[in-house]
Structures are given as C-alpha cells and as structure tokens.
Amino acid sequence: MRSKKNVAVFICIVLFCMVQMISCTHSAQIPRISFSKDIIPILNASCVLNSGCHLGGNGINQNVNLDSADAYHTIIVKELVSTANPQASLLYSEVRSNEMPPPPAPALSATQQAIILYWIEQGALNN
C-alpha cells in the first residue's frame, strides 16, 4: 500500500515538473515586445505614414491618432486593447481581419499581427 502511494506521489511530481518545463519553454520562445521598438514601427508603416489615415486626431479617423507621440495614450483611452481577452481587442481584430489598414494599403503580415497580439498578451505596456 505504501509503495503504491509513493509511486502515485512520484508520478504527480514528474507530471508537475513536465508541465512547468513546457510552460517555461513556451514563454521563453516569445521575446518581450516593446511598444516603442516593435509596435510603433508597425503603426507608423501601416496606419500613420503609409495610409495617412491615423496621422493626427481628426474626425476622418474617428479621432484615433496613432502618431508616435499620441499612439499609446489613444490606444488606452479608446480601449483598443483588452489584456483580459487579447484576441478580442479591437486593434488586433481589425488588423487580423484585414479591415485595417484599408486598401490600397497592404494588409499587415502574419508576423506583424502576431507581434501586436503578443504585446497585448504581455500586458500592452508602454515600454
């Protein structure tokens, strides 16, 4: 009876360690996403400079100013991200569905979309 209990405890410990190793490996594969170094260049290339749609806060773009100086403030105030449900974030869902940027601007690449999602999943920090 005692050896069965020891085996069960041993198996639980091994499974726990395996789960921890898998989760550590997964999180180690995704680097910390920086708003200023990773997100701003995507926004500038796709939403601000290339299309010109979100340059400045005018009525044309529903006052969504994604110019570098105001982008983070706008994203937070306009609730464009949800760290509780990153995939449902308006910012992510718009670029994932290829609604933004609108044609003729090219859609964001899968890598750019993933960077935005990872940034939101990591807490959408102003870093």
Backbone as numpy.savetxt, mean C-alpha at the origin, in Angstrom:
# Nx Ny Nz CAx CAy CAz Cx Cy Cz
1.15 -42.83 28.79 0.32 -41.64 28.79 1.20 -40.37 28.79
2.23 -40.39 29.61 3.09 -39.23 29.72 3.85 -38.99 28.41
4.28 -40.05 27.73 5.03 -39.87 26.49 4.14 -39.33 25.38
2.85 -39.69 25.35 1.92 -39.14 24.37 1.74 -37.64 24.60
1.69 -37.25 25.85 1.54 -35.83 26.18 2.80 -35.07 25.76
3.96 -35.65 25.99 5.22 -35.01 25.60 5.32 -34.88 24.08
4.88 -35.91 23.36 4.90 -35.87 21.90 3.96 -34.78 21.40
2.78 -34.68 22.01 1.82 -33.66 21.60 2.38 -32.26 21.86
3.02 -32.05 22.98 3.62 -30.76 23.30 4.74 -30.46 22.30
5.55 -31.45 22.01 6.65 -31.28 21.07 6.12 -30.89 19.69
5.08 -31.56 19.22 4.48 -31.26 17.92 3.94 -29.83 17.91
3.29 -29.43 18.97 2.77 -28.05 19.05 3.89 -27.03 18.98
5.00 -27.31 19.67 6.13 -26.38 19.65 6.73 -26.30 18.25
6.88 -27.44 17.59 7.43 -27.47 16.23 6.51 -26.69 15.28
5.21 -26.92 15.35 4.26 -26.20 14.49 4.31 -24.70 14.74
4.37 -24.31 16.01 4.45 -22.90 16.35 5.71 -22.27 15.74
6.84 -22.96 15.88 8.10 -22.45 15.32 8.03 -22.34 13.80
7.40 -23.31 13.16 7.27 -23.26 11.71 6.43 -22.07 11.25
5.33 -21.83 11.94 4.48 -20.68 11.61 5.25 -19.38 11.80
6.01 -19.28 12.86 6.80 -18.07 13.11 7.85 -17.86 12.02
8.50 -18.94 11.60 9.51 -18.82 10.55 8.88 -18.39 9.24
7.72 -18.93 8.91 7.04 -18.56 7.66 6.63 -17.09 7.70
6.06 -16.64 8.81 5.63 -15.24 8.89 6.82 -14.29 8.86
7.93 -14.68 9.48 9.13 -13.84 9.44 9.69 -13.77 8.03
9.69 -14.89 7.33 10.18 -14.93 5.96 9.33 -14.05 5.07
7.99 -14.11 5.24 7.09 -13.31 4.42 7.33 -11.82 4.65
7.40 -11.39 5.88 7.57 -9.97 6.16 8.96 -9.48 5.78
9.95 -10.37 5.79 11.30 -9.98 5.41 11.40 -9.75 3.90
10.51 -10.33 3.12 10.56 -10.19 1.68 10.01 -8.83 1.21
9.20 -8.19 2.00 8.61 -6.92 1.62 9.35 -5.80 2.34
10.11 -5.01 1.62 10.84 -3.92 2.28 9.90 -2.83 2.76
10.36 -2.01 3.66 9.58 -0.87 4.16 9.40 0.10 3.00
8.15 0.45 2.74 7.83 1.39 1.66 7.87 2.80 2.24
8.54 3.67 1.51 8.68 5.07 1.93 7.73 5.94 1.12
6.98 6.78 1.80 6.08 7.68 1.10 6.87 8.61 0.18
7.92 9.23 0.71 8.67 10.20 -0.08 9.50 9.56 -1.20
10.04 8.38 -0.95 10.92 7.76 -1.95 10.20 6.82 -2.92
9.08 6.24 -2.49 8.40 5.25 -3.32 7.04 5.72 -3.84
6.24 6.34 -2.99 4.87 6.71 -3.36 4.84 8.02 -4.16
5.54 9.03 -3.67 5.56 10.33 -4.36 5.99 10.20 -5.82
7.05 9.45 -6.13 7.42 9.33 -7.56 6.32 8.69 -8.41
5.58 7.74 -7.85 4.47 7.14 -8.61 3.38 8.17 -8.83
3.03 8.90 -7.78 1.98 9.92 -7.90 2.40 11.01 -8.88
3.65 11.45 -8.77 4.13 12.50 -9.67 4.08 12.05 -11.13
4.55 10.85 -11.38 4.61 10.36 -12.75 3.22 10.08 -13.33
2.31 9.61 -12.50 1.02 9.15 -13.03 -0.14 10.12 -12.81
-0.11 10.87 -11.74 -1.28 11.66 -11.35 -1.06 13.16 -11.42
0.18 13.58 -11.28 0.46 15.01 -11.19 1.08 15.54 -12.48
2.25 15.05 -12.80 2.99 15.62 -13.93 2.54 15.07 -15.28
2.38 13.76 -15.38 2.03 13.14 -16.66 0.63 13.54 -17.10
-0.34 13.37 -16.20 -1.72 13.68 -16.58 -2.09 15.12 -16.25
-1.46 15.70 -15.21 -1.78 17.05 -14.79 -3.09 17.16 -14.03
-3.76 16.05 -13.85 -5.09 16.07 -13.23 -5.07 16.49 -11.77
-4.08 16.02 -11.03 -4.07 16.28 -9.59 -2.93 17.22 -9.19
-2.66 18.17 -10.05 -1.68 19.21 -9.77 -2.43 20.42 -9.24
-2.29 20.69 -7.97 -3.02 21.78 -7.34 -4.42 21.34 -6.95
-5.00 22.06 -6.04 -6.32 21.69 -5.54 -7.42 22.48 -6.23
-7.82 22.04 -7.39 -8.89 22.75 -8.10 -10.13 21.86 -8.18
-11.22 22.42 -8.57 -12.49 21.70 -8.64 -12.51 20.59 -9.67
-11.65 20.68 -10.68 -11.63 19.67 -11.73 -11.31 18.29 -11.15
-10.39 18.25 -10.19 -9.98 16.97 -9.62 -10.59 16.74 -8.24
-11.73 17.34 -7.99 -12.45 17.20 -6.72 -11.56 17.59 -5.53
-10.70 18.59 -5.76 -9.79 19.10 -4.75 -8.87 18.03 -4.17
-8.52 17.05 -4.98 -7.56 16.03 -4.57 -6.20 16.44 -5.14
-5.44 17.15 -4.32 -4.14 17.66 -4.71 -3.08 16.64 -4.33
-2.46 16.03 -5.34 -1.42 15.04 -5.09 -0.04 15.56 -5.42
0.09 16.89 -5.51 1.39 17.50 -5.68 2.23 17.15 -4.45
3.52 16.99 -4.63 4.41 16.50 -3.56 4.20 17.14 -2.20
4.07 18.45 -2.17 3.98 19.16 -0.90 2.69 18.86 -0.14
1.61 18.58 -0.86 0.31 18.40 -0.22 -0.23 16.97 -0.29
0.48 16.09 -0.96 -0.06 14.75 -1.25 -0.44 13.98 0.01
0.44 13.89 0.98 0.14 13.08 2.17 -1.06 13.65 2.92
-1.06 14.95 3.11 -2.18 15.60 3.81 -3.49 15.32 3.08
-3.49 15.45 1.78 -4.70 15.20 0.98 -5.16 13.75 1.12
-4.24 12.83 1.02 -4.58 11.40 1.10 -5.23 11.08 2.44
-4.72 11.66 3.51 -5.27 11.38 4.84 -6.60 12.10 5.05
-6.65 13.39 4.75 -7.86 14.19 4.97 -9.02 13.68 4.11
-8.74 13.32 2.88 -9.78 12.83 1.97 -10.09 11.35 2.18
-9.42 10.74 3.16 -9.62 9.33 3.51 -9.47 8.42 2.28
-8.39 8.62 1.55 -8.14 7.82 0.36 -7.50 6.48 0.70
-7.06 6.31 1.95 -6.49 5.04 2.38 -7.18 4.55 3.65
-7.24 3.24 3.75 -7.78 2.60 4.95 -6.79 1.54 5.39
-6.08 1.81 6.48 -5.11 0.83 6.95 -5.82 -0.38 7.56
-7.08 -0.23 7.92 -7.86 -1.36 8.45 -8.24 -2.33 7.33
-8.41 -1.81 6.11 -8.77 -2.65 4.98 -8.07 -2.09 3.73
-6.76 -2.33 3.62 -5.96 -1.72 2.56 -6.49 -1.94 1.15
-6.97 -3.15 0.85 -7.43 -3.42 -0.51 -8.70 -2.66 -0.86
-9.44 -2.20 0.15 -10.65 -1.41 -0.09 -10.35 0.09 -0.12
-9.10 0.47 0.09 -8.73 1.89 0.04 -9.05 2.46 -1.32
-9.62 3.65 -1.34 -9.98 4.29 -2.59 -8.76 4.48 -3.49
-7.66 4.92 -2.92 -6.44 5.11 -3.71 -6.03 3.82 -4.41
-6.00 2.73 -3.66 -5.59 1.45 -4.24 -6.62 0.93 -5.24
-7.88 0.98 -4.87 -8.91 0.42 -5.77 -8.99 1.20 -7.08
-8.76 2.50 -7.05 -8.79 3.30 -8.28 -7.65 2.92 -9.23
-6.45 2.74 -8.68 -5.33 2.39 -9.57 -5.38 0.91 -9.96
-5.90 0.08 -9.09 -5.99 -1.37 -9.39 -7.01 -1.62 -10.50
-8.09 -0.86 -10.49 -9.13 -1.05 -11.50 -8.79 -0.35 -12.82
-7.66 0.33 -12.84 -7.20 1.10 -14.00 -8.11 2.27 -14.33
-8.90 2.72 -13.36 -9.71 3.93 -13.55 -8.84 5.17 -13.45
-7.79 5.07 -12.66 -6.85 6.17 -12.50 -5.46 5.66 -12.78
-4.66 6.39 -13.48 -5.02 7.62 -14.17 -5.88 7.32 -15.40
-6.71 8.28 -15.78 -7.59 8.05 -16.94 -6.79 8.09 -18.25
-7.29 7.42 -19.26 -6.64 7.47 -20.57 -6.57 8.92 -21.06
-5.60 9.28 -21.79 -4.63 8.44 -22.46 -3.41 8.10 -21.61
-3.37 8.54 -20.37 -2.24 8.20 -19.50 -2.20 6.68 -19.30
-1.00 6.12 -19.26 -0.91 4.67 -19.08 -1.29 4.27 -17.66
-1.86 3.07 -17.53 -2.22 2.53 -16.22 -0.95 2.25 -15.42
-1.08 2.23 -14.11 0.05 1.88 -13.27 0.40 0.42 -13.48
1.69 0.12 -13.39 2.14 -1.26 -13.53 1.73 -2.06 -12.30
1.77 -3.37 -12.42 1.45 -4.24 -11.28 2.40 -3.96 -10.12
3.66 -3.65 -10.42 4.63 -3.33 -9.38 4.25 -2.05 -8.66
3.88 -1.02 -9.41 3.48 0.25 -8.80 2.23 0.06 -7.93
1.28 -0.72 -8.43 0.08 -1.01 -7.65 0.43 -1.73 -6.35
1.34 -2.69 -6.44 1.76 -3.45 -5.25 2.46 -2.55 -4.25
3.27 -1.63 -4.72 3.97 -0.70 -3.82 2.95 0.14 -3.06
1.94 0.63 -3.73 0.89 1.41 -3.06 0.18 0.55 -2.03
-0.18 -0.67 -2.38 -0.85 -1.56 -1.43 0.04 -1.86 -0.23
1.31 -2.19 -0.46 2.23 -2.48 0.66 2.37 -1.27 1.57
2.44 -0.09 0.98 2.56 1.13 1.80 1.34 1.28 2.71
0.16 1.04 2.18 -1.06 1.12 2.99 -1.05 0.04 4.06
-0.69 -1.19 3.68 -0.62 -2.29 4.65 0.37 -2.01 5.76
1.43 -1.26 5.45 2.44 -0.94 6.45 2.06 0.28 7.30
0.85 0.75 7.15 0.37 1.83 8.00 0.25 3.17 7.32
0.53 3.26 6.03 0.44 4.52 5.27 1.14 5.67 5.99
2.41 5.43 6.31 3.18 6.40 7.07 3.71 7.52 6.18
3.90 8.69 6.76 4.49 9.83 6.07 6.00 9.77 6.31
6.64 8.85 5.65 8.09 8.64 5.86 8.88 8.87 4.59
